Amino acid sequence: MTPPDLFVVSILRALVEVALLALLGQGAVGLLSGARRATNPIYVLFQVVTKPVIRFTRWFTPKVILDQHVPFVAFFLMFWLWILLAWVKGQLCVLNGLAAC
């Protein structure tokens, strides 16, 4: 049985992974569909998934950063949060004496 703190970190890391993949998918579909991306249903679905992350990033970043650059900033923030959570998970595994996490 895993400790609760390791479970919470794993859940947070999974949520960050979903946000990262949705941002990456939104960018790929946006590049492929060009100017018609607003009418693309897959792009709209990715927008729904990534909206909380982008809104938080807009709130967190200074107003000097343009709105069109906020998704890039959100991607890199989520990437570094994912790395941080991987490190925390590793430390929790060591503290709890677990060999394979």
N, C-alpha and C positions, 0 to 999 in steps of 0.2 A: 504494500500500500504506500502511496506517495504522500508526503507531507502536504498540508493545505497550501503553504506558501509556494511550494514548487508547482502545484496545480494552478494557482492564480497566475503565476508568471507564465506558465505554458499557455493559458487561455489568452492573456494579454499579447503574447508573442504571435499566436494564431490570428488574432484580430488585426494586428499590425501587418501580418503577411497578407491578409485579405485586402487591406487598404493599399498596400504596395502593388499587388497584382492588379487591382482595379485601376489604380493610377497609370500603371504601365499599359494595360489594355485600352484605357481611354485615350492615351497618347497614340497608340498604334492605330486605333480606329480613326482617330482624328486626322492622322497623317494620310491614311488610305482613302478616306472619304472626302477630304479637302473642304471646300466651301459648303458642301451639303451635309456636313456632320450634324447640324442641328436637327435634321429630319431623319437621321439614322437611328433606328430604335435601339441598337446595341450601344451606341454612344450615349443615348439618353439614359439607358440602364446604368452604364458606368457613372454617369453624372449623379444619379440618385445615390449610388453606393459611396462615391467619393465626396459628396457634398459636405458631410460633417467634418471631414479632415481638412478640406479646403477652407471652410468657414473658420475653423480653429486657427489654421495657419494665417489667414487674413487678419484675425484678431491679434495673433501673437506677433506678427511681423510689423515693422514700421511702415508708415504710409509712403515712404520713398520707393518701396518695391511696387512695381506696376502690377495691376490685376492679372495681366496675361502671364506674368512670371510666377504667380502664387502656386500653381500646380507643380512647377519644378521645385520650388522651395518645400512644398508639402512632401514631395517624393523623397527629397534628401533628408528632411526631418524624420520621416517614417523609417528610412533606411538606417539612420543612426540610432533611432529608438530600438529598432530590431536588433542591431548589433549590441546595444546596451542590455537588452533583455536576454540575449544569448549569453552574455557574460554573467549576468545575475543568475541565470539558470545554472550555469556551470559552477558558480560559487555555492549555490544552495545544494547542489549535488555533492560537492566536496564536504560541506558542513554536515550534511546528513549521512555521509558515509556511503553514498550510492555509487556503484562502479559504472553503471550504464544508465544514462538519462536520455 
